[in-house]
Structure formats: structure tokens, C-alpha cells
Amino acid sequence: MISKCRSCGKTITFIRMPSGKMMPCNATLRPYKAEEGGTTTIITRDGKCIKGELVSDNDPQKTGLGYIPHWGDCPGANKMRKK
């Protein structure tokens, strides 16, 4: 499901997590390398949350494509979180 963030207007998508909750993510799929201790949170297409690093699309160590959670770069993320 693609929509616009009500706070900043950026295009986002919602990914269903294994818990059943929906995670707002930036709409662009990004290539990543899964890495223990990685600094970037990545949400896979099937909703798994992993740590890793973003890489170029042609990087031989690329693990796959995933989404970046939108709350990481949305200026209004704190106002939008459900209590």
C-alpha cells in the first residue's frame, strides 16, 4: 500500500510485520547487505526486521532489497506514533 506521510508528505509504503502490525517505510526498495552489528534497520518485503548496511545495486555482497523505516527520517515521527 503506497500513500503519503501525513506529517512530511513523503511517499511511503506500509509493510506488515510478523506481529501483524503495519510498519511505515520509505517507498523505495534499497539494496542492502545483512550484517550483525550493522547500523541501518532494514525491513524485508516479508516484514522481517534486520540490521545491515546499504550497498550499491551491483555490490557482490548484496543480500537483497528492503525498505528503510520512515520514522528514521521523518521530522514528525514522534507526533505520529500511537500511544
PDB file of N, CA, C and O in Angstrom:
ATOM      1  N   MET A   1       0.846  -1.165   0.000  1.00  0.00           N
ATOM      2  CA  MET A   1       0.000   0.000   0.000  1.00  0.00           C
ATOM      3  C   MET A   1       0.902   1.243   0.000  1.00  0.00           C
ATOM      4  O   MET A   1       1.711   1.427   0.909  1.00  0.00           O
ATOM      5  N   ILE A   2       0.757   2.085  -1.017  1.00  0.00           N
ATOM      6  CA  ILE A   2       1.537   3.318  -1.153  1.00  0.00           C
ATOM      7  C   ILE A   2       0.658   4.498  -0.742  1.00  0.00           C
ATOM      8  O   ILE A   2      -0.510   4.573  -1.121  1.00  0.00           O
ATOM      9  N   SER A   3       1.231   5.420   0.038  1.00  0.00           N
ATOM     10  CA  SER A   3       0.495   6.623   0.418  1.00  0.00           C
ATOM     11  C   SER A   3       1.496   7.737   0.714  1.00  0.00           C
ATOM     12  O   SER A   3       2.695   7.573   0.490  1.00  0.00           O
ATOM     13  N   LYS A   4       1.013   8.847   1.208  1.00  0.00           N
ATOM     14  CA  LYS A   4       1.851   9.983   1.588  1.00  0.00           C
ATOM     15  C   LYS A   4       1.847  10.096   3.108  1.00  0.00           C
ATOM     16  O   LYS A   4       0.816   9.895   3.750  1.00  0.00           O
ATOM     17  N   CYS A   5       2.996  10.415   3.674  1.00  0.00           N
ATOM     18  CA  CYS A   5       3.092  10.643   5.114  1.00  0.00           C
ATOM     19  C   CYS A   5       2.273  11.875   5.468  1.00  0.00           C
ATOM     20  O   CYS A   5       2.412  12.918   4.829  1.00  0.00           O
ATOM     21  N   ARG A   6       1.425  11.764   6.477  1.00  0.00           N
ATOM     22  CA  ARG A   6       0.595  12.891   6.903  1.00  0.00           C
ATOM     23  C   ARG A   6       1.408  13.996   7.556  1.00  0.00           C
ATOM     24  O   ARG A   6       0.935  15.128   7.662  1.00  0.00           O
ATOM     25  N   SER A   7       2.613  13.690   7.992  1.00  0.00           N
ATOM     26  CA  SER A   7       3.442  14.687   8.664  1.00  0.00           C
ATOM     27  C   SER A   7       4.344  15.444   7.683  1.00  0.00           C
ATOM     28  O   SER A   7       4.379  16.674   7.693  1.00  0.00           O
ATOM     29  N   CYS A   8       5.076  14.703   6.834  1.00  0.00           N
ATOM     30  CA  CYS A   8       6.067  15.360   5.973  1.00  0.00           C
ATOM     31  C   CYS A   8       5.724  15.316   4.483  1.00  0.00           C
ATOM     32  O   CYS A   8       6.350  16.021   3.691  1.00  0.00           O
ATOM     33  N   GLY A   9       4.747  14.506   4.088  1.00  0.00           N
ATOM     34  CA  GLY A   9       4.327  14.441   2.693  1.00  0.00           C
ATOM     35  C   GLY A   9       5.133  13.506   1.810  1.00  0.00           C
ATOM     36  O   GLY A   9       4.843  13.388   0.619  1.00  0.00           O
ATOM     37  N   LYS A  10       6.136  12.838   2.361  1.00  0.00           N
ATOM     38  CA  LYS A  10       6.959  11.921   1.579  1.00  0.00           C
ATOM     39  C   LYS A  10       6.164  10.661   1.219  1.00  0.00           C
ATOM     40  O   LYS A  10       5.292  10.241   1.979  1.00  0.00           O
ATOM     41  N   THR A  11       6.463  10.060   0.068  1.00  0.00           N
ATOM     42  CA  THR A  11       5.804   8.823  -0.347  1.00  0.00           C
ATOM     43  C   THR A  11       6.300   7.671   0.526  1.00  0.00           C
ATOM     44  O   THR A  11       7.503   7.448   0.659  1.00  0.00           O
ATOM     45  N   ILE A  12       5.349   6.945   1.117  1.00  0.00           N
ATOM     46  CA  ILE A  12       5.687   5.812   1.985  1.00  0.00           C
ATOM     47  C   ILE A  12       4.862   4.593   1.594  1.00  0.00           C
ATOM     48  O   ILE A  12       3.877   4.693   0.863  1.00  0.00           O
ATOM     49  N   THR A  13       5.286   3.454   2.096  1.00  0.00           N
ATOM     50  CA  THR A  13       4.534   2.213   1.942  1.00  0.00           C
ATOM     51  C   THR A  13       4.425   1.572   3.321  1.00  0.00           C
ATOM     52  O   THR A  13       5.244   1.840   4.199  1.00  0.00           O
ATOM     53  N   PHE A  14       3.431   0.737   3.509  1.00  0.00           N
ATOM     54  CA  PHE A  14       3.257   0.043   4.789  1.00  0.00           C
ATOM     55  C   PHE A  14       3.542  -1.437   4.581  1.00  0.00           C
ATOM     56  O   PHE A  14       2.977  -2.070   3.689  1.00  0.00           O
ATOM     57  N   ILE A  15       4.421  -1.980   5.413  1.00  0.00           N
ATOM     58  CA  ILE A  15       4.803  -3.389   5.352  1.00  0.00           C
ATOM     59  C   ILE A  15       4.259  -4.083   6.596  1.00  0.00           C
ATOM     60  O   ILE A  15       4.452  -3.610   7.716  1.00  0.00           O
ATOM     61  N   ARG A  16       3.580  -5.205   6.391  1.00  0.00           N
ATOM     62  CA  ARG A  16       3.041  -5.965   7.523  1.00  0.00           C
ATOM     63  C   ARG A  16       4.166  -6.761   8.182  1.00  0.00           C
ATOM     64  O   ARG A  16       4.841  -7.561   7.534  1.00  0.00           O
ATOM     65  N   MET A  17       4.350  -6.530   9.464  1.00  0.00           N
ATOM     66  CA  MET A  17       5.371  -7.208  10.249  1.00  0.00           C
ATOM     67  C   MET A  17       4.832  -8.575  10.699  1.00  0.00           C
ATOM     68  O   MET A  17       3.620  -8.791  10.666  1.00  0.00           O
ATOM     69  N   PRO A  18       5.703  -9.499  11.118  1.00  0.00           N
ATOM     70  CA  PRO A  18       5.237 -10.800  11.611  1.00  0.00           C
ATOM     71  C   PRO A  18       4.242 -10.678  12.771  1.00  0.00           C
ATOM     72  O   PRO A  18       3.420 -11.571  12.977  1.00  0.00           O
ATOM     73  N   SER A  19       4.314  -9.587  13.521  1.00  0.00           N
ATOM     74  CA  SER A  19       3.397  -9.362  14.646  1.00  0.00           C
ATOM     75  C   SER A  19       1.992  -8.992  14.174  1.00  0.00           C
ATOM     76  O   SER A  19       1.041  -9.008  14.957  1.00  0.00           O
ATOM     77  N   GLY A  20       1.868  -8.655  12.878  1.00  0.00           N
ATOM     78  CA  GLY A  20       0.590  -8.220  12.338  1.00  0.00           C
ATOM     79  C   GLY A  20       0.476  -6.710  12.234  1.00  0.00           C
ATOM     80  O   GLY A  20      -0.405  -6.202  11.541  1.00  0.00           O
ATOM     81  N   LYS A  21       1.358  -5.984  12.916  1.00  0.00           N
ATOM     82  CA  LYS A  21       1.339  -4.523  12.848  1.00  0.00           C
ATOM     83  C   LYS A  21       1.901  -4.055  11.509  1.00  0.00           C
ATOM     84  O   LYS A  21       2.668  -4.765  10.859  1.00  0.00           O
ATOM     85  N   MET A  22       1.506  -2.847  11.111  1.00  0.00           N
ATOM     86  CA  MET A  22       1.974  -2.270   9.858  1.00  0.00           C
ATOM     87  C   MET A  22       3.102  -1.274  10.152  1.00  0.00           C
ATOM     88  O   MET A  22       2.968  -0.410  11.018  1.00  0.00           O
ATOM     89  N   MET A  23       4.214  -1.405   9.418  1.00  0.00           N
ATOM     90  CA  MET A  23       5.381  -0.529   9.590  1.00  0.00           C
ATOM     91  C   MET A  23       5.442   0.454   8.425  1.00  0.00           C
ATOM     92  O   MET A  23       5.507   0.031   7.271  1.00  0.00           O
ATOM     93  N   PRO A  24       5.422   1.774   8.705  1.00  0.00           N
ATOM     94  CA  PRO A  24       5.585   2.742   7.625  1.00  0.00           C
ATOM     95  C   PRO A  24       7.053   2.791   7.194  1.00  0.00           C
ATOM     96  O   PRO A  24       7.950   2.960   8.020  1.00  0.00           O
ATOM     97  N   CYS A  25       7.280   2.641   5.895  1.00  0.00           N
ATOM     98  CA  CYS A  25       8.636   2.641   5.351  1.00  0.00           C
ATOM     99  C   CYS A  25       8.716   3.584   4.163  1.00  0.00           C
ATOM    100  O   CYS A  25       7.714   3.847   3.498  1.00  0.00           O
ATOM    101  N   ASN A  26       9.915   4.091   3.902  1.00  0.00           N
ATOM    102  CA  ASN A  26      10.125   4.860   2.685  1.00  0.00           C
ATOM    103  C   ASN A  26       9.823   3.934   1.506  1.00  0.00           C
ATOM    104  O   ASN A  26      10.174   2.754   1.542  1.00  0.00           O
ATOM    105  N   ALA A  27       9.181   4.453   0.472  1.00  0.00           N
ATOM    106  CA  ALA A  27       8.621   3.622  -0.593  1.00  0.00           C
ATOM    107  C   ALA A  27       9.658   2.992  -1.522  1.00  0.00           C
ATOM    108  O   ALA A  27       9.323   2.063  -2.257  1.00  0.00           O
ATOM    109  N   THR A  28      10.880   3.457  -1.516  1.00  0.00           N
ATOM    110  CA  THR A  28      11.896   2.946  -2.428  1.00  0.00           C
ATOM    111  C   THR A  28      12.585   1.715  -1.853  1.00  0.00           C
ATOM    112  O   THR A  28      13.084   1.739  -0.728  1.00  0.00           O
ATOM    113  N   LEU A  29      12.608   0.632  -2.641  1.00  0.00           N
ATOM    114  CA  LEU A  29      13.388  -0.545  -2.246  1.00  0.00           C
ATOM    115  C   LEU A  29      14.863  -0.215  -2.379  1.00  0.00           C
ATOM    116  O   LEU A  29      15.281   0.380  -3.372  1.00  0.00           O
ATOM    117  N   ARG A  30      15.654  -0.598  -1.385  1.00  0.00           N
ATOM    118  CA  ARG A  30      17.083  -0.288  -1.375  1.00  0.00           C
ATOM    119  C   ARG A  30      17.888  -1.577  -1.266  1.00  0.00           C
ATOM    120  O   ARG A  30      17.505  -2.475  -0.517  1.00  0.00           O
ATOM    121  N   PRO A  31      19.003  -1.688  -2.002  1.00  0.00           N
ATOM    122  CA  PRO A  31      19.873  -2.859  -1.861  1.00  0.00           C
ATOM    123  C   PRO A  31      20.614  -2.791  -0.523  1.00  0.00           C
ATOM    124  O   PRO A  31      21.039  -1.722  -0.084  1.00  0.00           O
ATOM    125  N   TYR A  32      20.757  -3.947   0.108  1.00  0.00           N
ATOM    126  CA  TYR A  32      21.430  -3.980   1.409  1.00  0.00           C
ATOM    127  C   TYR A  32      22.280  -5.229   1.547  1.00  0.00           C
ATOM    128  O   TYR A  32      22.133  -6.198   0.802  1.00  0.00           O
ATOM    129  N   LYS A  33      23.175  -5.175   2.524  1.00  0.00           N
ATOM    130  CA  LYS A  33      23.984  -6.323   2.927  1.00  0.00           C
ATOM    131  C   LYS A  33      23.661  -6.571   4.390  1.00  0.00           C
ATOM    132  O   LYS A  33      23.924  -5.713   5.233  1.00  0.00           O
ATOM    133  N   ALA A  34      23.093  -7.735   4.707  1.00  0.00           N
ATOM    134  CA  ALA A  34      22.802  -8.068   6.104  1.00  0.00           C
ATOM    135  C   ALA A  34      24.120  -8.212   6.854  1.00  0.00           C
ATOM    136  O   ALA A  34      25.061  -8.840   6.369  1.00  0.00           O
ATOM    137  N   GLU A  35      24.172  -7.619   8.041  1.00  0.00           N
ATOM    138  CA  GLU A  35      25.423  -7.602   8.790  1.00  0.00           C
ATOM    139  C   GLU A  35      25.129  -7.480  10.269  1.00  0.00           C
ATOM    140  O   GLU A  35      24.479  -6.526  10.697  1.00  0.00           O
ATOM    141  N   GLU A  36      25.602  -8.439  11.058  1.00  0.00           N
ATOM    142  CA  GLU A  36      25.440  -8.329  12.504  1.00  0.00           C
ATOM    143  C   GLU A  36      26.153  -7.072  12.967  1.00  0.00           C
ATOM    144  O   GLU A  36      27.297  -6.824  12.587  1.00  0.00           O
ATOM    145  N   GLY A  37      25.484  -6.286  13.777  1.00  0.00           N
ATOM    146  CA  GLY A  37      26.069  -5.040  14.240  1.00  0.00           C
ATOM    147  C   GLY A  37      25.958  -3.921  13.218  1.00  0.00           C
ATOM    148  O   GLY A  37      26.559  -2.861  13.394  1.00  0.00           O
ATOM    149  N   GLY A  38      25.196  -4.142  12.149  1.00  0.00           N
ATOM    150  CA  GLY A  38      25.007  -3.103  11.139  1.00  0.00           C
ATOM    151  C   GLY A  38      24.311  -1.893  11.734  1.00  0.00           C
ATOM    152  O   GLY A  38      23.638  -1.996  12.760  1.00  0.00           O
ATOM    153  N   THR A  39      24.471  -0.756  11.095  1.00  0.00           N
ATOM    154  CA  THR A  39      23.932   0.486  11.639  1.00  0.00           C
ATOM    155  C   THR A  39      22.589   0.880  11.042  1.00  0.00           C
ATOM    156  O   THR A  39      21.974   1.844  11.499  1.00  0.00           O
ATOM    157  N   THR A  40      22.127   0.160  10.040  1.00  0.00           N
ATOM    158  CA  THR A  40      20.877   0.510   9.380  1.00  0.00           C
ATOM    159  C   THR A  40      19.822  -0.557   9.651  1.00  0.00           C
ATOM    160  O   THR A  40      20.098  -1.751   9.540  1.00  0.00           O
ATOM    161  N   THR A  41      18.617  -0.127  10.005  1.00  0.00           N
ATOM    162  CA  THR A  41      17.494  -1.044  10.159  1.00  0.00           C
ATOM    163  C   THR A  41      16.843  -1.203   8.789  1.00  0.00           C
ATOM    164  O   THR A  41      16.539  -0.216   8.119  1.00  0.00           O
ATOM    165  N   ILE A  42      16.634  -2.437   8.384  1.00  0.00           N
ATOM    166  CA  ILE A  42      16.046  -2.741   7.083  1.00  0.00           C
ATOM    167  C   ILE A  42      14.841  -3.643   7.308  1.00  0.00           C
ATOM    168  O   ILE A  42      14.897  -4.588   8.095  1.00  0.00           O
ATOM    169  N   ILE A  43      13.762  -3.343   6.614  1.00  0.00           N
ATOM    170  CA  ILE A  43      12.554  -4.159   6.676  1.00  0.00           C
ATOM    171  C   ILE A  43      12.456  -4.907   5.350  1.00  0.00           C
ATOM    172  O   ILE A  43      12.381  -4.287   4.289  1.00  0.00           O
ATOM    173  N   THR A  44      12.455  -6.229   5.409  1.00  0.00           N
ATOM    174  CA  THR A  44      12.362  -7.011   4.183  1.00  0.00           C
ATOM    175  C   THR A  44      10.929  -6.975   3.653  1.00  0.00           C
ATOM    176  O   THR A  44      10.011  -6.553   4.356  1.00  0.00           O
ATOM    177  N   ARG A  45      10.748  -7.412   2.430  1.00  0.00           N
ATOM    178  CA  ARG A  45       9.416  -7.402   1.820  1.00  0.00           C
ATOM    179  C   ARG A  45       8.424  -8.254   2.602  1.00  0.00           C
ATOM    180  O   ARG A  45       7.222  -7.986   2.580  1.00  0.00           O
ATOM    181  N   ASP A  46       8.923  -9.288   3.300  1.00  0.00           N
ATOM    182  CA  ASP A  46       8.012 -10.127   4.089  1.00  0.00           C
ATOM    183  C   ASP A  46       7.921  -9.667   5.550  1.00  0.00           C
ATOM    184  O   ASP A  46       7.388 -10.390   6.391  1.00  0.00           O
ATOM    185  N   GLY A  47       8.442  -8.464   5.858  1.00  0.00           N
ATOM    186  CA  GLY A  47       8.239  -7.865   7.164  1.00  0.00           C
ATOM    187  C   GLY A  47       9.270  -8.167   8.226  1.00  0.00           C
ATOM    188  O   GLY A  47       9.100  -7.753   9.373  1.00  0.00           O
ATOM    189  N   LYS A  48      10.321  -8.865   7.893  1.00  0.00           N
ATOM    190  CA  LYS A  48      11.359  -9.136   8.885  1.00  0.00           C
ATOM    191  C   LYS A  48      12.228  -7.895   9.061  1.00  0.00           C
ATOM    192  O   LYS A  48      12.529  -7.185   8.101  1.00  0.00           O
ATOM    193  N   CYS A  49      12.620  -7.651  10.301  1.00  0.00           N
ATOM    194  CA  CYS A  49      13.463  -6.510  10.654  1.00  0.00           C
ATOM    195  C   CYS A  49      14.888  -7.021  10.841  1.00  0.00           C
ATOM    196  O   CYS A  49      15.136  -7.873  11.694  1.00  0.00           O
ATOM    197  N   ILE A  50      15.822  -6.503  10.047  1.00  0.00           N
ATOM    198  CA  ILE A  50      17.213  -6.944  10.149  1.00  0.00           C
ATOM    199  C   ILE A  50      18.123  -5.729  10.232  1.00  0.00           C
ATOM    200  O   ILE A  50      17.715  -4.611   9.918  1.00  0.00           O
ATOM    201  N   LYS A  51      19.338  -5.954  10.652  1.00  0.00           N
ATOM    202  CA  LYS A  51      20.374  -4.919  10.678  1.00  0.00           C
ATOM    203  C   LYS A  51      21.342  -5.179   9.529  1.00  0.00           C
ATOM    204  O   LYS A  51      21.608  -6.326   9.169  1.00  0.00           O
ATOM    205  N   GLY A  52      21.851  -4.114   8.973  1.00  0.00           N
ATOM    206  CA  GLY A  52      22.796  -4.250   7.878  1.00  0.00           C
ATOM    207  C   GLY A  52      23.289  -2.900   7.428  1.00  0.00           C
ATOM    208  O   GLY A  52      23.238  -1.916   8.166  1.00  0.00           O
ATOM    209  N   GLU A  53      23.768  -2.875   6.203  1.00  0.00           N
ATOM    210  CA  GLU A  53      24.280  -1.657   5.594  1.00  0.00           C
ATOM    211  C   GLU A  53      23.723  -1.546   4.189  1.00  0.00           C
ATOM    212  O   GLU A  53      23.551  -2.552   3.500  1.00  0.00           O
ATOM    213  N   LEU A  54      23.441  -0.322   3.763  1.00  0.00           N
ATOM    214  CA  LEU A  54      23.005  -0.097   2.396  1.00  0.00           C
ATOM    215  C   LEU A  54      24.225  -0.221   1.486  1.00  0.00           C
ATOM    216  O   LEU A  54      25.322   0.213   1.840  1.00  0.00           O
ATOM    217  N   VAL A  55      24.024  -0.815   0.313  1.00  0.00           N
ATOM    218  CA  VAL A  55      25.107  -1.006  -0.654  1.00  0.00           C
ATOM    219  C   VAL A  55      24.609  -0.583  -2.027  1.00  0.00           C
ATOM    220  O   VAL A  55      23.434  -0.256  -2.191  1.00  0.00           O
ATOM    221  N   SER A  56      25.489  -0.589  -3.001  1.00  0.00           N
ATOM    222  CA  SER A  56      25.071  -0.288  -4.371  1.00  0.00           C
ATOM    223  C   SER A  56      24.375  -1.517  -4.947  1.00  0.00           C
ATOM    224  O   SER A  56      24.562  -2.635  -4.468  1.00  0.00           O
ATOM    225  N   ASP A  57      23.581  -1.293  -5.969  1.00  0.00           N
ATOM    226  CA  ASP A  57      22.803  -2.373  -6.560  1.00  0.00           C
ATOM    227  C   ASP A  57      23.678  -3.475  -7.155  1.00  0.00           C
ATOM    228  O   ASP A  57      23.263  -4.633  -7.207  1.00  0.00           O
ATOM    229  N   ASN A  58      24.874  -3.127  -7.601  1.00  0.00           N
ATOM    230  CA  ASN A  58      25.751  -4.128  -8.219  1.00  0.00           C
ATOM    231  C   ASN A  58      26.830  -4.651  -7.268  1.00  0.00           C
ATOM    232  O   ASN A  58      27.766  -5.312  -7.717  1.00  0.00           O
ATOM    233  N   ASP A  59      26.724  -4.375  -5.987  1.00  0.00           N
ATOM    234  CA  ASP A  59      27.684  -4.860  -4.994  1.00  0.00           C
ATOM    235  C   ASP A  59      27.573  -6.381  -4.892  1.00  0.00           C
ATOM    236  O   ASP A  59      26.476  -6.897  -4.679  1.00  0.00           O
ATOM    237  N   PRO A  60      28.685  -7.114  -5.039  1.00  0.00           N
ATOM    238  CA  PRO A  60      28.620  -8.579  -4.969  1.00  0.00           C
ATOM    239  C   PRO A  60      28.205  -9.122  -3.601  1.00  0.00           C
ATOM    240  O   PRO A  60      27.796 -10.278  -3.494  1.00  0.00           O
ATOM    241  N   GLN A  61      28.307  -8.299  -2.553  1.00  0.00           N
ATOM    242  CA  GLN A  61      27.913  -8.733  -1.214  1.00  0.00           C
ATOM    243  C   GLN A  61      26.456  -8.415  -0.902  1.00  0.00           C
ATOM    244  O   GLN A  61      25.996  -8.644   0.217  1.00  0.00           O
ATOM    245  N   LYS A  62      25.729  -7.891  -1.880  1.00  0.00           N
ATOM    246  CA  LYS A  62      24.325  -7.527  -1.666  1.00  0.00           C
ATOM    247  C   LYS A  62      23.531  -8.759  -1.246  1.00  0.00           C
ATOM    248  O   LYS A  62      23.595  -9.804  -1.894  1.00  0.00           O
ATOM    249  N   THR A  63      22.780  -8.623  -0.148  1.00  0.00           N
ATOM    250  CA  THR A  63      21.946  -9.703   0.366  1.00  0.00           C
ATOM    251  C   THR A  63      20.576  -9.698  -0.292  1.00  0.00           C
ATOM    252  O   THR A  63      20.014 -10.755  -0.576  1.00  0.00           O
ATOM    253  N   GLY A  64      20.038  -8.507  -0.534  1.00  0.00           N
ATOM    254  CA  GLY A  64      18.701  -8.406  -1.109  1.00  0.00           C
ATOM    255  C   GLY A  64      18.247  -6.966  -1.175  1.00  0.00           C
ATOM    256  O   GLY A  64      19.045  -6.033  -1.086  1.00  0.00           O
ATOM    257  N   LEU A  65      16.925  -6.806  -1.336  1.00  0.00           N
ATOM    258  CA  LEU A  65      16.309  -5.477  -1.376  1.00  0.00           C
ATOM    259  C   LEU A  65      15.372  -5.344  -0.191  1.00  0.00           C
ATOM    260  O   LEU A  65      14.675  -6.295   0.165  1.00  0.00           O
ATOM    261  N   GLY A  66      15.354  -4.177   0.415  1.00  0.00           N
ATOM    262  CA  GLY A  66      14.484  -3.953   1.559  1.00  0.00           C
ATOM    263  C   GLY A  66      14.105  -2.497   1.664  1.00  0.00           C
ATOM    264  O   GLY A  66      14.537  -1.665   0.866  1.00  0.00           O
ATOM    265  N   TYR A  67      13.295  -2.202   2.655  1.00  0.00           N
ATOM    266  CA  TYR A  67      12.810  -0.853   2.896  1.00  0.00           C
ATOM    267  C   TYR A  67      13.445  -0.271   4.147  1.00  0.00           C
ATOM    268  O   TYR A  67      13.831  -1.002   5.060  1.00  0.00           O
ATOM    269  N   ILE A  68      13.550   1.048   4.180  1.00  0.00           N
ATOM    270  CA  ILE A  68      14.053   1.755   5.357  1.00  0.00           C
ATOM    271  C   ILE A  68      12.838   2.294   6.115  1.00  0.00           C
ATOM    272  O   ILE A  68      11.993   2.953   5.509  1.00  0.00           O
ATOM    273  N   PRO A  69      12.725   2.033   7.432  1.00  0.00           N
ATOM    274  CA  PRO A  69      11.597   2.561   8.199  1.00  0.00           C
ATOM    275  C   PRO A  69      11.521   4.085   8.078  1.00  0.00           C
ATOM    276  O   PRO A  69      12.532   4.777   8.198  1.00  0.00           O
ATOM    277  N   HIS A  70      10.336   4.587   7.845  1.00  0.00           N
ATOM    278  CA  HIS A  70      10.159   6.022   7.630  1.00  0.00           C
ATOM    279  C   HIS A  70      10.393   6.841   8.892  1.00  0.00           C
ATOM    280  O   HIS A  70      10.806   7.997   8.800  1.00  0.00           O
ATOM    281  N   TRP A  71      10.143   6.278  10.059  1.00  0.00           N
ATOM    282  CA  TRP A  71      10.314   7.038  11.291  1.00  0.00           C
ATOM    283  C   TRP A  71      11.747   7.512  11.483  1.00  0.00           C
ATOM    284  O   TRP A  71      11.986   8.429  12.269  1.00  0.00           O
ATOM    285  N   GLY A  72      12.703   6.911  10.786  1.00  0.00           N
ATOM    286  CA  GLY A  72      14.101   7.292  10.939  1.00  0.00           C
ATOM    287  C   GLY A  72      14.442   8.651  10.354  1.00  0.00           C
ATOM    288  O   GLY A  72      15.387   9.301  10.801  1.00  0.00           O
ATOM    289  N   ASP A  73      13.671   9.091   9.345  1.00  0.00           N
ATOM    290  CA  ASP A  73      13.997  10.376   8.727  1.00  0.00           C
ATOM    291  C   ASP A  73      12.805  11.333   8.624  1.00  0.00           C
ATOM    292  O   ASP A  73      12.910  12.377   7.982  1.00  0.00           O
ATOM    293  N   CYS A  74      11.690  10.993   9.241  1.00  0.00           N
ATOM    294  CA  CYS A  74      10.524  11.872   9.221  1.00  0.00           C
ATOM    295  C   CYS A  74      10.633  12.874  10.370  1.00  0.00           C
ATOM    296  O   CYS A  74      10.783  12.471  11.524  1.00  0.00           O
ATOM    297  N   PRO A  75      10.560  14.181  10.068  1.00  0.00           N
ATOM    298  CA  PRO A  75      10.674  15.162  11.144  1.00  0.00           C
ATOM    299  C   PRO A  75       9.512  15.123  12.137  1.00  0.00           C
ATOM    300  O   PRO A  75       9.647  15.612  13.259  1.00  0.00           O
ATOM    301  N   GLY A  76       8.372  14.549  11.742  1.00  0.00           N
ATOM    302  CA  GLY A  76       7.229  14.495  12.639  1.00  0.00           C
ATOM    303  C   GLY A  76       6.947  13.115  13.200  1.00  0.00           C
ATOM    304  O   GLY A  76       5.829  12.843  13.638  1.00  0.00           O
ATOM    305  N   ALA A  77       7.942  12.242  13.195  1.00  0.00           N
ATOM    306  CA  ALA A  77       7.728  10.852  13.611  1.00  0.00           C
ATOM    307  C   ALA A  77       7.193  10.740  15.038  1.00  0.00           C
ATOM    308  O   ALA A  77       6.303   9.928  15.291  1.00  0.00           O
ATOM    309  N   ASN A  78       7.703  11.519  15.961  1.00  0.00           N
ATOM    310  CA  ASN A  78       7.268  11.418  17.354  1.00  0.00           C
ATOM    311  C   ASN A  78       5.802  11.777  17.523  1.00  0.00           C
ATOM    312  O   ASN A  78       5.120  11.214  18.380  1.00  0.00           O
ATOM    313  N   LYS A  79       5.308  12.717  16.709  1.00  0.00           N
ATOM    314  CA  LYS A  79       3.894  13.123  16.798  1.00  0.00           C
ATOM    315  C   LYS A  79       2.972  12.046  16.244  1.00  0.00           C
ATOM    316  O   LYS A  79       1.807  11.974  16.634  1.00  0.00           O
ATOM    317  N   MET A  80       3.476  11.204  15.336  1.00  0.00           N
ATOM    318  CA  MET A  80       2.640  10.240  14.634  1.00  0.00           C
ATOM    319  C   MET A  80       2.544   8.892  15.347  1.00  0.00           C
ATOM    320  O   MET A  80       1.638   8.113  15.052  1.00  0.00           O
ATOM    321  N   ARG A  81       3.445   8.602  16.265  1.00  0.00           N
ATOM    322  CA  ARG A  81       3.453   7.293  16.937  1.00  0.00           C
ATOM    323  C   ARG A  81       2.198   7.122  17.776  1.00  0.00           C
ATOM    324  O   ARG A  81       1.749   8.043  18.457  1.00  0.00           O
ATOM    325  N   LYS A  82       1.637   5.897  17.706  1.00  0.00           N
ATOM    326  CA  LYS A  82       0.469   5.598  18.539  1.00  0.00           C
ATOM    327  C   LYS A  82       0.929   5.365  19.959  1.00  0.00           C
ATOM    328  O   LYS A  82       1.974   4.762  20.201  1.00  0.00           O
ATOM    329  N   LYS A  83       0.148   5.843  20.876  1.00  0.00           N
ATOM    330  CA  LYS A  83       0.482   5.699  22.304  1.00  0.00           C
ATOM    331  C   LYS A  83       0.055   4.338  22.798  1.00  0.00           C
ATOM    332  O   LYS A  83       0.246   4.019  23.972  1.00  0.00           O
TER     333      LYS A  83
END
